[in-house]
Amino acid sequence: MVATYTILGRQVGAHVLALTTLGTTFAGVYLAMPAKTKEKESGPPINAGSKDEEKFIQDFLKNAGGGEKAKA
């Protein structure tokens, strides 16, 4: 037999109370977690002397990063 408890005038099994407690705990933890946000990859600031130099550095970093991903 299952141990039962009287809650609000109804007989409730101990296993039901245990599963309800676990479910409520995990649901509360899940809802309390912050939403996952996709963070933008950012490196150190580019201190370029001109817009052309900044564009060159950004293109170089994009090409260098893409080459490593293609090799892997």
All heavy atoms as a GROMACS GRO file, in nm:
protein
  529
    1MET      N    1   0.084  -0.118   0.000
    1MET     CA    2   0.000   0.000   0.000
    1MET      C    3   0.088   0.124   0.000
    1MET      O    4   0.204   0.121   0.039
    1MET     CB    5  -0.089   0.002   0.125
    1MET     CG    6  -0.190  -0.109   0.136
    1MET     SD    7  -0.330  -0.104   0.024
    1MET     CE    8  -0.407   0.050   0.059
    2VAL      N    9   0.028   0.230  -0.037
    2VAL     CA   10   0.097   0.358  -0.044
    2VAL      C   11   0.056   0.442   0.075
    2VAL      O   12  -0.062   0.446   0.112
    2VAL     CB   13   0.058   0.431  -0.175
    2VAL    CG1   14   0.118   0.570  -0.181
    2VAL    CG2   15   0.100   0.349  -0.295
    3ALA      N   16   0.153   0.507   0.134
    3ALA     CA   17   0.121   0.599   0.243
    3ALA      C   18   0.044   0.717   0.185
    3ALA      O   19   0.081   0.771   0.081
    3ALA     CB   20   0.248   0.647   0.312
    4THR      N   21  -0.065   0.754   0.249
    4THR     CA   22  -0.147   0.864   0.200
    4THR      C   23  -0.159   0.973   0.305
    4THR      O   24  -0.149   0.947   0.426
    4THR     CB   25  -0.288   0.817   0.160
    4THR    OG1   26  -0.352   0.758   0.274
    4THR    CG2   27  -0.283   0.715   0.047
    5TYR      N   28  -0.180   1.093   0.256
    5TYR     CA   29  -0.200   1.208   0.341
    5TYR      C   30  -0.330   1.275   0.301
    5TYR      O   31  -0.368   1.273   0.184
    5TYR     CB   32  -0.084   1.308   0.325
    5TYR     CG   33   0.050   1.250   0.364
    5TYR    CD1   34   0.132   1.191   0.270
    5TYR    CD2   35   0.093   1.255   0.496
    5TYR    CE1   36   0.255   1.138   0.305
    5TYR    CE2   37   0.215   1.202   0.532
    5TYR     CZ   38   0.295   1.144   0.437
    5TYR     OH   39   0.416   1.092   0.473
    6THR      N   40  -0.397   1.332   0.397
    6THR     CA   41  -0.520   1.405   0.368
    6THR      C   42  -0.486   1.552   0.351
    6THR      O   43  -0.439   1.618   0.443
    6THR     CB   44  -0.622   1.389   0.483
    6THR    OG1   45  -0.645   1.249   0.504
    6THR    CG2   46  -0.752   1.458   0.450
    7ILE      N   47  -0.508   1.601   0.230
    7ILE     CA   48  -0.481   1.741   0.198
    7ILE      C   49  -0.608   1.799   0.137
    7ILE      O   50  -0.657   1.750   0.035
    7ILE     CB   51  -0.363   1.755   0.100
    7ILE    CG1   52  -0.237   1.697   0.164
    7ILE    CG2   53  -0.342   1.900   0.060
    7ILE    CD1   54  -0.117   1.698   0.075
    8LEU      N   55  -0.660   1.903   0.202
    8LEU     CA   56  -0.785   1.968   0.158
    8LEU      C   57  -0.898   1.865   0.144
    8LEU      O   58  -0.978   1.871   0.051
    8LEU     CB   59  -0.764   2.043   0.027
    8LEU     CG   60  -0.664   2.158   0.029
    8LEU    CD1   61  -0.646   2.215  -0.110
    8LEU    CD2   62  -0.710   2.266   0.126
    9GLY      N   63  -0.903   1.771   0.234
    9GLY     CA   64  -1.011   1.672   0.236
    9GLY      C   65  -0.996   1.560   0.136
    9GLY      O   66  -1.088   1.480   0.121
   10ARG      N   67  -0.883   1.552   0.066
   10ARG     CA   68  -0.864   1.446  -0.030
   10ARG      C   69  -0.744   1.362   0.009
   10ARG      O   70  -0.648   1.411   0.067
   10ARG     CB   71  -0.839   1.503  -0.170
   10ARG     CG   72  -0.959   1.589  -0.217
   10ARG     CD   73  -0.946   1.626  -0.359
   10ARG     NE   74  -0.965   1.505  -0.438
   10ARG     CZ   75  -0.954   1.501  -0.569
   10ARG    NH1   76  -0.923   1.607  -0.636
   10ARG    NH2   77  -0.972   1.388  -0.634
   11GLN      N   78  -0.747   1.236  -0.024
   11GLN     CA   79  -0.636   1.146   0.002
   11GLN      C   80  -0.535   1.159  -0.111
   11GLN      O   81  -0.568   1.142  -0.228
   11GLN     CB   82  -0.685   1.000   0.010
   11GLN     CG   83  -0.778   0.972   0.126
   11GLN     CD   84  -0.704   0.979   0.258
   11GLN    OE1   85  -0.589   0.940   0.268
   11GLN    NE2   86  -0.771   1.033   0.360
   12VAL      N   87  -0.411   1.192  -0.074
   12VAL     CA   88  -0.305   1.210  -0.173
   12VAL      C   89  -0.191   1.116  -0.138
   12VAL      O   90  -0.146   1.113  -0.023
   12VAL     CB   91  -0.255   1.357  -0.174
   12VAL    CG1   92  -0.146   1.375  -0.276
   12VAL    CG2   93  -0.370   1.452  -0.200
   13GLY      N   94  -0.144   1.041  -0.237
   13GLY     CA   95  -0.036   0.947  -0.214
   13GLY      C   96   0.098   1.018  -0.195
   13GLY      O   97   0.121   1.129  -0.246
   14ALA      N   98   0.188   0.952  -0.122
   14ALA     CA   99   0.319   1.011  -0.094
   14ALA      C  100   0.398   1.028  -0.223
   14ALA      O  101   0.472   1.126  -0.239
   14ALA     CB  102   0.395   0.923   0.004
   15HIS      N  103   0.382   0.934  -0.317
   15HIS     CA  104   0.455   0.945  -0.443
   15HIS      C  105   0.408   1.066  -0.523
   15HIS      O  106   0.487   1.131  -0.592
   15HIS     CB  107   0.441   0.816  -0.524
   15HIS     CG  108   0.301   0.786  -0.565
   15HIS    ND1  109   0.205   0.741  -0.478
   15HIS    CD2  110   0.240   0.798  -0.685
   15HIS    CE1  111   0.091   0.724  -0.542
   15HIS    NE2  112   0.110   0.757  -0.668
   16VAL      N  113   0.281   1.099  -0.514
   16VAL     CA  114   0.228   1.216  -0.584
   16VAL      C  115   0.287   1.343  -0.523
   16VAL      O  116   0.327   1.436  -0.594
   16VAL     CB  117   0.074   1.219  -0.578
   16VAL    CG1  118   0.020   1.349  -0.638
   16VAL    CG2  119   0.016   1.099  -0.651
   17LEU      N  120   0.296   1.348  -0.392
   17LEU     CA  121   0.356   1.464  -0.325
   17LEU      C  122   0.503   1.479  -0.362
   17LEU      O  123   0.552   1.589  -0.386
   17LEU     CB  124   0.342   1.452  -0.173
   17LEU     CG  125   0.200   1.465  -0.118
   17LEU    CD1  126   0.201   1.439   0.031
   17LEU    CD2  127   0.143   1.601  -0.149
   18ALA      N  128   0.575   1.368  -0.370
   18ALA     CA  129   0.717   1.372  -0.404
   18ALA      C  130   0.737   1.423  -0.547
   18ALA      O  131   0.821   1.510  -0.572
   18ALA     CB  132   0.779   1.235  -0.388
   19LEU      N  133   0.660   1.369  -0.641
   19LEU     CA  134   0.674   1.413  -0.780
   19LEU      C  135   0.630   1.558  -0.799
   19LEU      O  136   0.692   1.632  -0.877
   19LEU     CB  137   0.593   1.321  -0.872
   19LEU     CG  138   0.648   1.179  -0.884
   19LEU    CD1  139   0.556   1.093  -0.970
   19LEU    CD2  140   0.788   1.182  -0.944
   20THR      N  141   0.528   1.600  -0.728
   20THR     CA  142   0.484   1.739  -0.735
   20THR      C  143   0.592   1.833  -0.680
   20THR      O  144   0.619   1.938  -0.737
   20THR     CB  145   0.353   1.758  -0.657
   20THR    OG1  146   0.255   1.668  -0.710
   20THR    CG2  147   0.302   1.900  -0.667
   21THR      N  148   0.654   1.792  -0.570
   21THR     CA  149   0.761   1.874  -0.512
   21THR      C  150   0.879   1.885  -0.609
   21THR      O  151   0.932   1.994  -0.631
   21THR     CB  152   0.809   1.812  -0.380
   21THR    OG1  153   0.698   1.804  -0.291
   21THR    CG2  154   0.919   1.895  -0.317
   22LEU      N  155   0.920   1.774  -0.667
   22LEU     CA  156   1.030   1.777  -0.764
   22LEU      C  157   0.995   1.862  -0.886
   22LEU      O  158   1.077   1.943  -0.933
   22LEU     CB  159   1.067   1.636  -0.808
   22LEU     CG  160   1.140   1.551  -0.704
   22LEU    CD1  161   1.155   1.408  -0.755
   22LEU    CD2  162   1.275   1.611  -0.674
   23GLY      N  163   0.877   1.842  -0.938
   23GLY     CA  164   0.834   1.919  -1.056
   23GLY      C  165   0.828   2.068  -1.028
   23GLY      O  166   0.874   2.150  -1.108
   24THR      N  167   0.776   2.105  -0.914
   24THR     CA  168   0.768   2.246  -0.877
   24THR      C  169   0.906   2.306  -0.858
   24THR      O  170   0.934   2.418  -0.901
   24THR     CB  171   0.685   2.263  -0.747
   24THR    OG1  172   0.556   2.206  -0.768
   24THR    CG2  173   0.670   2.408  -0.710
   25THR      N  174   0.996   2.232  -0.796
   25THR     CA  175   1.132   2.280  -0.774
   25THR      C  176   1.204   2.302  -0.905
   25THR      O  177   1.264   2.409  -0.928
   25THR     CB  178   1.211   2.180  -0.688
   25THR    OG1  179   1.142   2.161  -0.564
   25THR    CG2  180   1.352   2.229  -0.662
   26PHE      N  181   1.200   2.205  -0.996
   26PHE     CA  182   1.269   2.218  -1.123
   26PHE      C  183   1.206   2.326  -1.211
   26PHE      O  184   1.276   2.398  -1.280
   26PHE     CB  185   1.274   2.085  -1.197
   26PHE     CG  186   1.371   1.988  -1.135
   26PHE    CD1  187   1.327   1.867  -1.084
   26PHE    CD2  188   1.505   2.018  -1.125
   26PHE    CE1  189   1.416   1.777  -1.026
   26PHE    CE2  190   1.596   1.930  -1.068
   26PHE     CZ  191   1.550   1.809  -1.018
   27ALA      N  192   1.074   2.339  -1.207
   27ALA     CA  193   1.008   2.444  -1.284
   27ALA      C  194   1.047   2.582  -1.231
   27ALA      O  195   1.071   2.675  -1.308
   27ALA     CB  196   0.857   2.426  -1.280
   28GLY      N  197   1.055   2.595  -1.099
   28GLY     CA  198   1.095   2.723  -1.040
   28GLY      C  199   1.237   2.760  -1.076
   28GLY      O  200   1.266   2.876  -1.108
   29VAL      N  201   1.327   2.662  -1.074
   29VAL     CA  202   1.466   2.688  -1.111
   29VAL      C  203   1.475   2.725  -1.258
   29VAL      O  204   1.547   2.818  -1.295
   29VAL     CB  205   1.554   2.565  -1.081
   29VAL    CG1  206   1.691   2.579  -1.144
   29VAL    CG2  207   1.566   2.545  -0.931
   30TYR      N  208   1.402   2.656  -1.342
   30TYR     CA  209   1.404   2.685  -1.486
   30TYR      C  210   1.353   2.827  -1.514
   30TYR      O  211   1.411   2.900  -1.595
   30TYR     CB  212   1.319   2.583  -1.562
   30TYR     CG  213   1.310   2.610  -1.709
   30TYR    CD1  214   1.416   2.581  -1.794
   30TYR    CD2  215   1.195   2.664  -1.765
   30TYR    CE1  216   1.408   2.605  -1.929
   30TYR    CE2  217   1.186   2.690  -1.900
   30TYR     CZ  218   1.293   2.660  -1.982
   30TYR     OH  219   1.285   2.685  -2.116
   31LEU      N  220   1.246   2.866  -1.448
   31LEU     CA  221   1.190   2.999  -1.470
   31LEU      C  222   1.276   3.109  -1.409
   31LEU      O  223   1.272   3.224  -1.455
   31LEU     CB  224   1.048   3.005  -1.414
   31LEU     CG  225   0.945   2.918  -1.486
   31LEU    CD1  226   0.812   2.921  -1.414
   31LEU    CD2  227   0.930   2.960  -1.631
   32ALA      N  228   1.353   3.077  -1.306
   32ALA     CA  229   1.438   3.177  -1.242
   32ALA      C  230   1.567   3.202  -1.319
   32ALA      O  231   1.633   3.304  -1.297
   32ALA     CB  232   1.471   3.133  -1.100
   33MET      N  233   1.603   3.112  -1.409
   33MET     CA  234   1.726   3.128  -1.486
   33MET      C  235   1.709   3.243  -1.585
   33MET      O  236   1.603   3.261  -1.643
   33MET     CB  237   1.759   3.001  -1.564
   33MET     CG  238   1.790   2.884  -1.477
   33MET     SD  239   1.942   2.910  -1.390
   33MET     CE  240   2.027   2.764  -1.433
   34PRO      N  241   1.816   3.320  -1.607
   34PRO     CA  242   1.807   3.428  -1.705
   34PRO      C  243   1.797   3.372  -1.847
   34PRO      O  244   1.845   3.262  -1.874
   34PRO     CB  245   1.937   3.506  -1.687
   34PRO     CG  246   2.031   3.409  -1.625
   34PRO     CD  247   1.947   3.315  -1.543
   35ALA      N  248   1.735   3.448  -1.934
   35ALA     CA  249   1.720   3.404  -2.072
   35ALA      C  250   1.856   3.398  -2.139
   35ALA      O  251   1.945   3.478  -2.112
   35ALA     CB  252   1.628   3.499  -2.148
   36LYS      N  253   1.873   3.303  -2.226
   36LYS     CA  254   2.000   3.291  -2.299
   36LYS      C  255   2.003   3.398  -2.407
   36LYS      O  256   1.912   3.410  -2.488
   36LYS     CB  257   2.012   3.154  -2.364
   36LYS     CG  258   2.029   3.042  -2.266
   36LYS     CD  259   2.049   2.911  -2.337
   36LYS     CE  260   2.066   2.799  -2.237
   36LYS     NZ  261   2.084   2.671  -2.303
   37THR      N  262   2.109   3.475  -2.404
   37THR     CA  263   2.126   3.577  -2.507
   37THR      C  264   2.254   3.547  -2.582
   37THR      O  265   2.355   3.508  -2.523
   37THR     CB  266   2.135   3.718  -2.446
   37THR    OG1  267   2.242   3.722  -2.352
   37THR    CG2  268   2.006   3.754  -2.375
   38LYS      N  269   2.248   3.564  -2.709
   38LYS     CA  270   2.364   3.539  -2.791
   38LYS      C  271   2.453   3.662  -2.784
   38LYS      O  272   2.416   3.770  -2.828
   38LYS     CB  273   2.322   3.513  -2.936
   38LYS     CG  274   2.431   3.459  -3.021
   38LYS     CD  275   2.377   3.418  -3.157
   38LYS     CE  276   2.485   3.349  -3.236
   38LYS     NZ  277   2.434   3.308  -3.367
   39GLU      N  278   2.570   3.644  -2.726
   39GLU     CA  279   2.661   3.756  -2.711
   39GLU      C  280   2.745   3.773  -2.837
   39GLU      O  281   2.793   3.676  -2.894
   39GLU     CB  282   2.752   3.734  -2.591
   39GLU     CG  283   2.678   3.735  -2.459
   39GLU     CD  284   2.771   3.721  -2.341
   39GLU    OE1  285   2.892   3.742  -2.357
   39GLU    OE2  286   2.721   3.690  -2.233
   40LYS      N  287   2.760   3.896  -2.875
   40LYS     CA  288   2.840   3.926  -2.993
   40LYS      C  289   2.988   3.910  -2.958
   40LYS      O  290   3.032   3.953  -2.854
   40LYS     CB  291   2.814   4.071  -3.036
   40LYS     CG  292   2.890   4.113  -3.158
   40LYS     CD  293   2.860   4.257  -3.192
   40LYS     CE  294   2.949   4.304  -3.305
   40LYS     NZ  295   2.930   4.446  -3.333
   41GLU      N  296   3.059   3.843  -3.047
   41GLU     CA  297   3.202   3.827  -3.024
   41GLU      C  298   3.268   3.963  -3.041
   41GLU      O  299   3.256   4.026  -3.147
   41GLU     CB  300   3.262   3.728  -3.123
   41GLU     CG  301   3.222   3.585  -3.098
   41GLU     CD  302   3.292   3.491  -3.193
   41GLU    OE1  303   3.403   3.523  -3.240
   41GLU    OE2  304   3.236   3.386  -3.221
   42SER      N  305   3.331   4.008  -2.939
   42SER     CA  306   3.398   4.136  -2.951
   42SER      C  307   3.538   4.122  -2.896
   42SER      O  308   3.562   4.061  -2.793
   42SER     CB  309   3.322   4.244  -2.874
   42SER     OG  310   3.318   4.212  -2.737
   43GLY      N  311   3.629   4.178  -2.968
   43GLY     CA  312   3.768   4.176  -2.926
   43GLY      C  313   3.805   4.313  -2.874
   43GLY      O  314   3.719   4.396  -2.843
   44PRO      N  315   3.931   4.338  -2.865
   44PRO     CA  316   3.975   4.470  -2.820
   44PRO      C  317   3.937   4.575  -2.925
   44PRO      O  318   3.922   4.544  -3.043
   44PRO     CB  319   4.126   4.455  -2.807
   44PRO     CG  320   4.161   4.339  -2.892
   44PRO     CD  321   4.041   4.249  -2.892
   45PRO      N  322   3.921   4.700  -2.884
   45PRO     CA  323   3.884   4.804  -2.980
   45PRO      C  324   3.994   4.825  -3.082
   45PRO      O  325   4.113   4.812  -3.053
   45PRO     CB  326   3.863   4.928  -2.893
   45PRO     CG  327   3.941   4.901  -2.769
   45PRO     CD  328   3.937   4.753  -2.749
   46ILE      N  329   3.953   4.856  -3.205
   46ILE     CA  330   4.049   4.880  -3.312
   46ILE      C  331   4.080   5.030  -3.312
   46ILE      O  332   3.993   5.112  -3.336
   46ILE     CB  333   3.991   4.837  -3.448
   46ILE    CG1  334   3.961   4.688  -3.445
   46ILE    CG2  335   4.086   4.871  -3.561
   46ILE    CD1  336   3.888   4.638  -3.566
   47ASN      N  337   4.205   5.063  -3.285
   47ASN     CA  338   4.248   5.203  -3.284
   47ASN      C  339   4.317   5.234  -3.416
   47ASN      O  340   4.440   5.237  -3.426
   47ASN     CB  341   4.344   5.229  -3.167
   47ASN     CG  342   4.275   5.210  -3.034
   47ASN    OD1  343   4.157   5.237  -3.022
   47ASN    ND2  344   4.349   5.164  -2.935
   48ALA      N  345   4.236   5.255  -3.520
   48ALA     CA  346   4.291   5.282  -3.653
   48ALA      C  347   4.301   5.433  -3.674
   48ALA      O  348   4.223   5.510  -3.618
   48ALA     CB  349   4.201   5.220  -3.758
   49GLY      N  350   4.396   5.471  -3.758
   49GLY     CA  351   4.415   5.613  -3.787
   49GLY      C  352   4.313   5.666  -3.886
   49GLY      O  353   4.285   5.786  -3.888
   50SER      N  354   4.257   5.578  -3.970
   50SER     CA  355   4.159   5.622  -4.070
   50SER      C  356   4.055   5.513  -4.089
   50SER      O  357   4.070   5.400  -4.043
   50SER     CB  358   4.230   5.653  -4.202
   50SER     OG  359   4.282   5.533  -4.256
   51LYS      N  360   3.949   5.549  -4.162
   51LYS     CA  361   3.842   5.452  -4.190
   51LYS      C  362   3.894   5.339  -4.280
   51LYS      O  363   3.854   5.224  -4.265
   51LYS     CB  364   3.723   5.521  -4.256
   51LYS     CG  365   3.647   5.613  -4.164
   51LYS     CD  366   3.570   5.533  -4.062
   51LYS     CE  367   3.489   5.626  -3.973
   51LYS     NZ  368   3.423   5.553  -3.867
   52ASP      N  369   3.981   5.372  -4.374
   52ASP     CA  370   4.036   5.269  -4.463
   52ASP      C  371   4.117   5.166  -4.384
   52ASP      O  372   4.108   5.046  -4.410
   52ASP     CB  373   4.125   5.333  -4.571
   52ASP     CG  374   4.044   5.414  -4.671
   52ASP    OD1  375   3.924   5.382  -4.689
   52ASP    OD2  376   4.100   5.508  -4.729
   53GLU      N  377   4.197   5.214  -4.290
   53GLU     CA  378   4.277   5.124  -4.209
   53GLU      C  379   4.187   5.035  -4.123
   53GLU      O  380   4.211   4.914  -4.110
   53GLU     CB  381   4.372   5.204  -4.120
   53GLU     CG  382   4.468   5.119  -4.040
   53GLU     CD  383   4.562   5.202  -3.955
   53GLU    OE1  384   4.556   5.326  -3.959
   53GLU    OE2  385   4.642   5.140  -3.883
   54GLU      N  386   4.082   5.093  -4.067
   54GLU     CA  387   3.989   5.016  -3.986
   54GLU      C  388   3.921   4.909  -4.070
   54GLU      O  389   3.906   4.794  -4.028
   54GLU     CB  390   3.885   5.109  -3.924
   54GLU     CG  391   3.787   5.038  -3.832
   54GLU     CD  392   3.688   5.134  -3.768
   54GLU    OE1  393   3.707   5.256  -3.778
   54GLU    OE2  394   3.591   5.083  -3.711
   55LYS      N  395   3.878   4.946  -4.192
   55LYS     CA  396   3.813   4.849  -4.281
   55LYS      C  397   3.910   4.737  -4.318
   55LYS      O  398   3.873   4.620  -4.321
   55LYS     CB  399   3.763   4.919  -4.406
   55LYS     CG  400   3.686   4.830  -4.501
   55LYS     CD  401   3.635   4.909  -4.619
   55LYS     CE  402   3.557   4.825  -4.715
   55LYS     NZ  403   3.626   4.710  -4.768
   56PHE      N  404   4.036   4.774  -4.345
   56PHE     CA  405   4.137   4.674  -4.379
   56PHE      C  406   4.157   4.575  -4.264
   56PHE      O  407   4.162   4.454  -4.285
   56PHE     CB  408   4.270   4.742  -4.413
   56PHE     CG  409   4.383   4.644  -4.432
   56PHE    CD1  410   4.393   4.572  -4.549
   56PHE    CD2  411   4.476   4.624  -4.332
   56PHE    CE1  412   4.496   4.481  -4.566
   56PHE    CE2  413   4.580   4.534  -4.348
   56PHE     CZ  414   4.590   4.462  -4.466
   57ILE      N  415   4.165   4.625  -4.142
   57ILE     CA  416   4.185   4.538  -4.025
   57ILE      C  417   4.066   4.446  -4.005
   57ILE      O  418   4.082   4.326  -3.980
   57ILE     CB  419   4.213   4.623  -3.899
   57ILE    CG1  420   4.347   4.696  -3.913
   57ILE    CG2  421   4.211   4.537  -3.774
   57ILE    CD1  422   4.371   4.799  -3.806
   58GLN      N  423   3.945   4.500  -4.019
   58GLN     CA  424   3.826   4.417  -4.002
   58GLN      C  425   3.818   4.309  -4.108
   58GLN      O  426   3.784   4.194  -4.080
   58GLN     CB  427   3.701   4.505  -4.003
   58GLN     CG  428   3.686   4.588  -3.878
   58GLN     CD  429   3.566   4.680  -3.884
   58GLN    OE1  430   3.506   4.699  -3.989
   58GLN    NE2  431   3.531   4.737  -3.769
   59ASP      N  432   3.847   4.345  -4.234
   59ASP     CA  433   3.847   4.245  -4.341
   59ASP      C  434   3.953   4.138  -4.317
   59ASP      O  435   3.929   4.019  -4.338
   59ASP     CB  436   3.870   4.312  -4.477
   59ASP     CG  437   3.751   4.395  -4.521
   59ASP    OD1  438   3.640   4.373  -4.468
   59ASP    OD2  439   3.770   4.482  -4.608
   60PHE      N  440   4.071   4.181  -4.272
   60PHE     CA  441   4.178   4.085  -4.244
   60PHE      C  442   4.137   3.988  -4.134
   60PHE      O  443   4.158   3.867  -4.145
   60PHE     CB  444   4.306   4.160  -4.204
   60PHE     CG  445   4.418   4.067  -4.166
   60PHE    CD1  446   4.492   4.004  -4.264
   60PHE    CD2  447   4.447   4.042  -4.033
   60PHE    CE1  448   4.594   3.917  -4.230
   60PHE    CE2  449   4.549   3.954  -3.999
   60PHE     CZ  450   4.623   3.891  -4.097
   61LEU      N  451   4.078   4.041  -4.026
   61LEU     CA  452   4.036   3.954  -3.916
   61LEU      C  453   3.926   3.859  -3.959
   61LEU      O  454   3.923   3.742  -3.919
   61LEU     CB  455   3.990   4.039  -3.796
   61LEU     CG  456   4.099   4.117  -3.724
   61LEU    CD1  457   4.038   4.205  -3.617
   61LEU    CD2  458   4.202   4.023  -3.664
   62LYS      N  459   3.834   3.907  -4.044
   62LYS     CA  460   3.726   3.821  -4.091
   62LYS      C  461   3.783   3.708  -4.178
   62LYS      O  462   3.746   3.593  -4.164
   62LYS     CB  463   3.623   3.901  -4.169
   62LYS     CG  464   3.504   3.818  -4.211
   62LYS     CD  465   3.388   3.893  -4.274
   62LYS     CE  466   3.422   4.018  -4.345
   62LYS     NZ  467   3.310   4.072  -4.424
   63ASN      N  468   3.876   3.742  -4.267
   63ASN     CA  469   3.936   3.641  -4.354
   63ASN      C  470   4.024   3.544  -4.275
   63ASN      O  471   4.025   3.424  -4.301
   63ASN     CB  472   4.020   3.707  -4.465
   63ASN     CG  473   3.932   3.780  -4.564
   63ASN    OD1  474   3.815   3.747  -4.579
   63ASN    ND2  475   3.988   3.878  -4.632
   64ALA      N  476   4.098   3.594  -4.179
   64ALA     CA  477   4.184   3.508  -4.098
   64ALA      C  478   4.100   3.413  -4.013
   64ALA      O  479   4.133   3.295  -3.999
   64ALA     CB  480   4.275   3.592  -4.010
   65GLY      N  481   3.990   3.461  -3.958
   65GLY     CA  482   3.902   3.376  -3.878
   65GLY      C  483   3.831   3.274  -3.963
   65GLY      O  484   3.813   3.159  -3.924
   66GLY      N  485   3.790   3.310  -4.083
   66GLY     CA  486   3.723   3.217  -4.173
   66GLY      C  487   3.816   3.108  -4.222
   66GLY      O  488   3.774   2.996  -4.241
   67GLY      N  489   3.942   3.141  -4.240
   67GLY     CA  490   4.039   3.040  -4.285
   67GLY      C  491   4.061   2.932  -4.182
   67GLY      O  492   4.074   2.816  -4.212
   68GLU      N  493   4.065   2.971  -4.054
   68GLU     CA  494   4.085   2.873  -3.946
   68GLU      C  495   3.964   2.780  -3.935
   68GLU      O  496   3.978   2.662  -3.910
   68GLU     CB  497   4.108   2.944  -3.813
   68GLU     CG  498   4.241   3.016  -3.807
   68GLU     CD  499   4.256   3.095  -3.678
   68GLU    OE1  500   4.166   3.085  -3.591
   68GLU    OE2  501   4.357   3.165  -3.663
   69LYS      N  502   3.843   2.834  -3.955
   69LYS     CA  503   3.723   2.751  -3.945
   69LYS      C  504   3.717   2.653  -4.061
   69LYS      O  505   3.672   2.540  -4.046
   69LYS     CB  506   3.598   2.839  -3.945
   69LYS     CG  507   3.583   2.920  -3.818
   69LYS     CD  508   3.460   3.006  -3.821
   69LYS     CE  509   3.451   3.094  -3.699
   69LYS     NZ  510   3.340   3.189  -3.705
   70ALA      N  511   3.762   2.695  -4.179
   70ALA     CA  512   3.760   2.605  -4.295
   70ALA      C  513   3.858   2.491  -4.279
   70ALA      O  514   3.833   2.379  -4.322
   70ALA     CB  515   3.791   2.684  -4.423
   71LYS      N  516   3.974   2.515  -4.215
   71LYS     CA  517   4.074   2.411  -4.194
   71LYS      C  518   4.029   2.308  -4.091
   71LYS      O  519   4.062   2.192  -4.100
   71LYS     CB  520   4.206   2.473  -4.150
   71LYS     CG  521   4.274   2.553  -4.256
   71LYS     CD  522   4.402   2.616  -4.203
   71LYS     CE  523   4.466   2.709  -4.305
   71LYS     NZ  524   4.584   2.776  -4.251
   72ALA      N  525   3.951   2.352  -3.994
   72ALA     CA  526   3.911   2.262  -3.885
   72ALA      C  527   3.800   2.174  -3.927
   72ALA      O  528   3.777   2.093  -3.988
   72ALA     CB  529   3.861   2.342  -3.766
   0.00000   0.00000   0.00000
